[in-house]
Amino acid sequence: MLMTSIFPGRYVQGAGALALLPEEAARLGTKALAVVSGAARPVVERALAGQALVEFTLEPFGGECSDEEIERLVARTKQVQADVVIGIGGGKTLDTVKAVGHFLKLPVVVVPSIASTDAPCSALSVIYTPEGAFSRYLVLPRNPDVVLVDSEMVANAPVRFLVSGMGDALSTWFEADDCRVSQASNMTGRAGSMTAFGLARLCFDTLMADGIAAKNACESKTVTPALERVIEANTLLSGLGFESGGLSGAHAIHNGLTLLPETHKCWHGEKVAMGTLALLQLTRRTGEMISVVYDFCQAVGLPICLADIGLANPTDEQLMAVARQACAPGETIHNIKGGVTPEDVFAAIKAADAEGRRRKG
């Protein structure tokens, strides 16, 4: 059996790491277009002040990783004649810049300002409509050249971002393990390696060991060893685990949930966490493991029922639409051994919601 694992070219993490951006960018080019989400811009401007290694043009991010935004930034990159593109912000900013680099065949540096998803390290961009509904996966031929994470930026961001990242990372081991059992392909189209499955399990174990302490540190805007470990789990371990281990039902159910406008105010990792709880029901994980995951979600503040993601009274028709979308041809839910139907997914979502409501009651 052929196995393939893929990784970013370089991963840098630590307090004050943003100061290394000019040095890292200078290894790749001399003129950079840096696409920056609004909240990060003042910090970035301070970090770049006075440096002379690279000519930076700062460009605001439009807010959605859509085909329209990618096309706009491709044109802007050409206009300023940049030879390296940089994304600074959340997952959608980074995914957009990765796509821009791909279409222009330019090196890519990503600087997550938050630890809210596992997007930074991957050779993948999740494309949405301008209104925020899932559209498709854009699989890229290479991973980012540099992933640079400043732990102080993460610690100073709202704690909800970190918790959302834990929700995304929480799915990693379960989905990779589904692929291991069924011998399904990872994101490269080939089987995952024992390295990938080991990293996926390490991601889960790190969350269980350090998640609560990391949340507490972030609430106090303090960089601690526990916070550093969870940042690494959310960003690097989850990224490597999903990409080289594989995806299954949690992300497919997330994609289905994006059909419902009521969920759009919730973040990716929050909806993935609900997808993970449904996946545990769908794949008949042990009651002990299900209890561990619900306990963790409650402890850190992740959703445990549909009301937590804006669906206080969803109709069966709405949930069946979610289930059908999750089971669309080519969706990763088909990596589950034995096959899955929309009816199976519908029942799993209902069961996960019922358990969450029972616990809240």
C-alpha positions as CSV (number, residue, x, y, z in Angstrom):
1,M,0.0,0.0,0.0
2,L,1.3,3.4,-0.9
3,M,1.3,6.0,1.9
4,T,1.8,9.8,1.6
5,S,2.2,12.4,4.3
6,I,2.7,16.2,3.6
7,F,3.9,19.0,5.7
8,P,4.5,22.8,5.5
9,G,8.0,23.8,4.6
10,R,8.7,25.5,8.0
11,Y,6.8,25.9,11.2
12,V,7.7,28.7,13.6
13,Q,5.9,29.3,16.9
14,G,6.5,31.3,20.1
15,A,5.9,34.6,21.8
16,G,7.1,37.5,19.6
17,A,7.5,35.3,16.5
18,L,5.9,38.0,14.3
19,A,9.2,39.9,14.5
20,L,10.7,37.2,12.4
21,L,8.3,37.7,9.5
22,P,10.6,39.9,7.4
23,E,13.5,37.4,7.9
24,E,11.3,34.5,6.8
25,A,9.7,36.4,3.9
26,A,13.2,37.5,2.7
27,R,14.1,33.8,2.1
28,L,11.4,33.7,-0.5
29,G,11.2,37.1,-2.2
30,T,11.7,40.8,-2.1
31,K,8.2,42.2,-2.6
32,A,5.3,40.9,-0.5
33,L,1.6,41.4,-0.7
34,A,0.4,40.8,2.9
35,V,-3.3,40.3,3.1
36,V,-4.3,41.3,6.7
37,S,-7.6,40.8,8.6
38,G,-8.7,44.1,10.2
39,A,-8.0,43.3,13.8
40,A,-4.4,42.3,13.1
41,R,-3.4,45.3,11.1
42,P,-2.1,47.6,13.9
43,V,0.0,44.7,15.4
44,V,1.5,43.9,11.9
45,E,2.3,47.6,11.2
46,R,4.2,47.8,14.5
47,A,6.1,44.6,13.8
48,L,7.2,45.7,10.3
49,A,8.1,49.3,11.2
50,G,11.7,50.1,10.3
51,Q,12.6,46.8,8.6
52,A,14.3,46.9,5.2
53,L,14.5,43.3,4.2
54,V,11.3,43.1,2.2
55,E,9.0,45.6,0.6
56,F,5.5,45.0,2.1
57,T,2.2,46.1,0.7
58,L,-0.6,45.6,3.2
59,E,-4.0,44.7,1.8
60,P,-7.2,44.3,3.8
61,F,-9.0,41.0,3.6
62,G,-12.6,41.1,2.2
63,G,-14.1,38.8,4.8
64,E,-14.9,35.6,2.9
65,C,-12.7,32.9,1.2
66,S,-14.7,33.0,-2.0
67,D,-13.9,32.8,-5.7
68,E,-14.6,36.5,-6.0
69,E,-12.1,37.5,-3.2
70,I,-9.5,35.2,-4.6
71,E,-9.8,36.8,-8.1
72,R,-9.6,40.3,-6.5
73,L,-6.4,39.5,-4.7
74,V,-4.8,37.7,-7.7
75,A,-5.3,41.0,-9.6
76,R,-3.9,43.0,-6.6
77,T,-0.8,40.8,-6.4
78,K,-0.1,41.3,-10.0
79,Q,-0.6,45.1,-9.7
80,V,2.0,45.5,-7.0
81,Q,4.3,42.9,-8.7
82,A,4.7,40.9,-5.5
83,D,6.9,37.8,-5.6
84,V,5.6,36.3,-2.3
85,V,2.1,36.4,-0.8
86,I,1.4,36.5,2.9
87,G,-1.8,35.9,4.8
88,I,-2.2,37.3,8.3
89,G,-5.4,36.6,10.2
90,G,-7.9,33.8,10.6
91,G,-8.5,30.6,8.7
92,K,-10.4,32.2,5.8
93,T,-7.7,34.9,5.3
94,L,-5.1,32.2,5.2
95,D,-7.1,29.9,2.9
96,T,-7.6,32.8,0.5
97,V,-3.9,33.6,0.3
98,K,-3.0,30.0,-0.2
99,A,-5.3,29.9,-3.2
100,V,-3.8,33.2,-4.5
101,G,-0.3,31.8,-4.2
102,H,-1.4,28.6,-6.1
103,F,-3.0,30.4,-9.0
104,L,0.1,32.7,-9.4
105,K,2.7,30.0,-8.6
106,L,4.2,32.2,-5.8
107,P,5.6,31.2,-2.4
108,V,3.2,31.5,0.5
109,V,3.7,32.6,4.1
110,V,0.8,32.2,6.6
111,V,0.6,34.0,9.9
112,P,-2.5,32.9,11.9
113,S,-3.4,35.7,14.3
114,I,-5.7,33.2,16.2
115,A,-5.6,29.5,16.8
116,S,-9.1,28.9,15.7
117,T,-8.7,26.3,12.9
118,D,-6.2,23.8,11.5
119,A,-6.1,25.6,8.1
120,P,-2.7,27.2,8.4
121,C,-0.5,24.2,7.6
122,S,-2.6,22.5,5.0
123,A,-2.4,22.3,1.2
124,L,-6.1,23.0,1.1
125,S,-8.4,26.0,0.8
126,V,-12.1,25.7,1.8
127,I,-14.1,27.8,-0.6
128,Y,-17.4,29.4,0.4
129,T,-20.0,31.5,-1.4
130,P,-19.9,35.2,-0.7
131,E,-22.8,34.6,1.7
132,G,-20.8,32.1,3.8
133,A,-22.2,28.7,2.6
134,F,-19.7,25.9,1.9
135,S,-18.9,25.6,-1.8
136,R,-16.0,23.2,-2.3
137,Y,-12.5,22.1,-1.3
138,L,-9.7,23.4,-3.4
139,V,-6.8,20.9,-3.0
140,L,-3.5,22.6,-3.6
141,P,-0.3,21.0,-5.0
142,R,1.9,22.2,-2.1
143,N,1.7,23.3,1.5
144,P,2.6,26.8,2.7
145,D,6.3,27.6,2.6
146,V,6.2,29.1,6.1
147,V,3.7,28.9,8.9
148,L,4.5,31.5,11.6
149,V,2.5,31.6,14.8
150,D,3.0,34.4,17.4
151,S,1.7,33.0,20.7
152,E,1.3,36.5,22.1
153,M,-1.1,37.4,19.3
154,V,-3.1,34.3,20.0
155,A,-3.2,35.0,23.8
156,N,-4.4,38.5,23.2
157,A,-7.2,37.5,20.9
158,P,-10.7,36.7,22.3
159,V,-10.7,33.3,24.0
160,R,-13.6,32.1,21.8
161,F,-11.1,31.8,18.9
162,L,-8.9,29.4,20.8
163,V,-11.9,27.3,22.0
164,S,-13.2,27.2,18.4
165,G,-9.8,25.9,17.4
166,M,-10.1,23.2,20.0
167,G,-13.4,22.2,18.5
168,D,-11.8,21.8,15.1
169,A,-8.8,19.9,16.5
170,L,-11.2,17.7,18.6
171,S,-12.3,15.9,15.4
172,T,-8.8,15.1,14.1
173,W,-8.1,11.8,15.8
174,F,-11.7,10.4,15.3
175,E,-11.7,11.2,11.6
176,A,-8.2,10.0,11.0
177,D,-9.0,6.8,12.9
178,D,-12.1,6.3,10.7
179,C,-9.8,6.5,7.7
180,R,-7.3,4.1,9.2
181,V,-9.9,1.5,9.9
182,S,-11.5,1.8,6.5
183,Q,-8.2,2.3,4.7
184,A,-9.6,5.4,3.1
185,S,-7.5,8.0,1.4
186,N,-6.2,11.1,3.2
187,M,-6.2,14.5,1.4
188,T,-3.4,13.4,-0.9
189,G,-5.6,10.6,-2.3
190,R,-3.4,7.9,-0.7
191,A,-3.4,6.1,2.6
192,G,-2.1,7.9,5.7
193,S,1.1,6.9,7.5
194,M,1.6,5.8,11.1
195,T,3.2,9.2,11.7
196,A,0.0,10.9,10.7
197,F,-2.2,8.7,12.9
198,G,0.2,9.1,15.8
199,L,0.1,12.9,15.4
200,A,-3.7,12.8,15.3
201,R,-3.8,10.9,18.6
202,L,-1.3,13.3,20.1
203,C,-3.6,16.2,19.1
204,F,-6.5,14.6,21.1
205,D,-4.3,13.7,24.1
206,T,-3.0,17.3,24.2
207,L,-6.5,18.8,24.2
208,M,-7.6,16.5,27.0
209,A,-4.5,17.3,29.1
210,D,-4.1,21.0,28.5
211,G,-7.3,22.4,27.0
212,I,-8.8,23.8,30.2
213,A,-5.5,25.3,31.4
214,A,-4.9,26.8,28.0
215,K,-8.3,28.4,28.0
216,N,-7.7,29.9,31.4
217,A,-4.3,31.3,30.2
218,C,-5.9,32.9,27.2
219,E,-8.6,34.4,29.3
220,S,-5.9,36.1,31.3
221,K,-3.9,37.0,28.1
222,T,-0.9,35.0,29.4
223,V,1.4,32.7,27.3
224,T,1.9,29.6,29.4
225,P,3.3,26.1,28.4
226,A,-0.2,24.7,28.4
227,L,-1.3,27.5,26.0
228,E,1.7,26.9,23.7
229,R,0.9,23.2,23.6
230,V,-2.7,23.8,22.7
231,I,-1.8,26.3,20.0
232,E,0.5,23.7,18.5
233,A,-2.3,21.1,18.8
234,N,-4.9,23.4,17.1
235,T,-2.5,24.5,14.4
236,L,0.2,22.0,13.6
237,L,-1.0,18.6,15.0
238,S,-4.5,19.0,13.8
239,G,-3.4,20.3,10.4
240,L,-1.0,17.4,9.9
241,G,-3.5,14.9,11.4
242,F,-6.4,15.8,9.2
243,E,-4.4,16.3,6.0
244,S,-2.2,13.2,6.2
245,G,-4.6,11.1,8.3
246,G,-7.8,12.0,6.6
247,L,-11.3,13.3,7.2
248,S,-14.6,11.6,7.7
249,G,-18.0,12.6,9.2
250,A,-17.4,15.6,11.5
251,H,-16.3,18.0,8.7
252,A,-19.0,16.6,6.3
253,I,-21.7,17.3,8.9
254,H,-20.2,20.8,9.4
255,N,-20.5,21.4,5.6
256,G,-24.1,20.3,5.8
257,L,-24.8,22.7,8.7
258,T,-23.6,25.6,6.7
259,L,-26.7,25.3,4.5
260,L,-28.7,26.7,7.4
261,P,-28.3,30.5,7.8
262,E,-29.0,30.2,11.5
263,T,-25.5,28.6,11.9
264,H,-23.6,31.3,10.1
265,K,-22.9,33.3,13.3
266,C,-21.1,30.3,14.7
267,W,-17.5,29.6,13.8
268,H,-16.0,26.7,11.9
269,G,-14.7,24.8,14.9
270,E,-17.9,25.2,16.9
271,K,-19.9,23.6,14.1
272,V,-17.2,20.9,13.7
273,A,-17.5,20.1,17.4
274,M,-21.2,19.5,16.9
275,G,-20.3,17.3,13.9
276,T,-17.9,15.4,16.1
277,L,-20.5,14.6,18.6
278,A,-22.8,13.4,15.9
279,L,-19.9,11.3,14.4
280,L,-19.4,9.6,17.7
281,Q,-23.0,8.5,17.6
282,L,-22.8,7.6,13.9
283,T,-19.7,5.3,14.4
284,R,-20.9,3.8,17.7
285,R,-17.9,4.9,19.8
286,T,-18.0,3.6,23.3
287,G,-20.2,5.3,25.9
288,E,-17.1,6.1,27.9
289,M,-15.4,7.9,25.0
290,I,-18.7,9.8,24.2
291,S,-18.9,10.9,27.9
292,V,-15.2,12.1,27.8
293,V,-15.8,14.2,24.7
294,Y,-19.1,15.8,26.0
295,D,-17.3,16.5,29.4
296,F,-14.5,18.3,27.5
297,C,-16.8,20.3,25.4
298,Q,-18.8,21.5,28.4
299,A,-15.6,22.3,30.3
300,V,-14.1,24.6,27.6
301,G,-17.4,26.0,26.3
302,L,-17.9,24.1,23.0
303,P,-21.4,23.4,21.7
304,I,-23.1,20.2,22.9
305,C,-26.5,20.6,21.3
306,L,-28.0,22.2,18.2
307,A,-29.3,25.2,20.1
308,D,-25.6,26.1,20.9
309,I,-25.1,26.6,17.1
310,G,-28.2,28.7,16.5
311,L,-30.6,25.8,15.9
312,A,-33.0,26.0,18.9
313,N,-35.9,24.4,17.1
314,P,-34.8,22.9,13.7
315,T,-37.3,21.1,11.7
316,D,-36.8,17.5,10.6
317,E,-36.8,18.8,7.0
318,Q,-33.9,21.1,7.8
319,L,-31.9,18.4,9.5
320,M,-32.5,16.0,6.6
321,A,-31.2,18.7,4.3
322,V,-28.0,18.9,6.4
323,A,-27.7,15.1,6.3
324,R,-28.2,14.9,2.6
325,Q,-25.5,17.6,2.1
326,A,-23.1,15.7,4.4
327,C,-23.6,12.6,2.3
328,A,-23.2,14.3,-1.1
329,P,-21.0,12.4,-3.6
330,G,-17.4,13.0,-2.9
331,E,-17.9,14.0,0.7
332,T,-15.5,12.8,3.3
333,I,-18.2,11.0,5.3
334,H,-17.9,8.2,2.8
335,N,-14.5,7.4,4.4
336,I,-16.4,5.7,7.2
337,K,-16.3,1.9,7.0
338,G,-19.6,0.2,6.0
339,G,-21.2,3.1,4.3
340,V,-23.4,5.9,5.5
341,T,-26.9,7.1,4.4
342,P,-28.5,10.5,5.0
343,E,-31.0,8.7,7.3
344,D,-28.0,7.4,9.4
345,V,-26.7,11.0,9.7
346,F,-30.1,12.4,10.5
347,A,-30.4,10.0,13.4
348,A,-26.9,10.6,14.6
349,I,-27.5,14.4,14.7
350,K,-30.7,13.9,16.6
351,A,-29.1,11.6,19.1
352,A,-26.1,13.9,19.7
353,D,-28.5,16.8,20.2
354,A,-30.7,14.8,22.6
355,E,-27.6,13.9,24.7
356,G,-26.5,17.5,24.9
357,R,-29.9,18.7,25.9
358,R,-30.1,16.0,28.6
359,R,-26.8,17.1,30.0
360,K,-27.9,20.7,30.0
361,G,-31.2,19.8,31.6
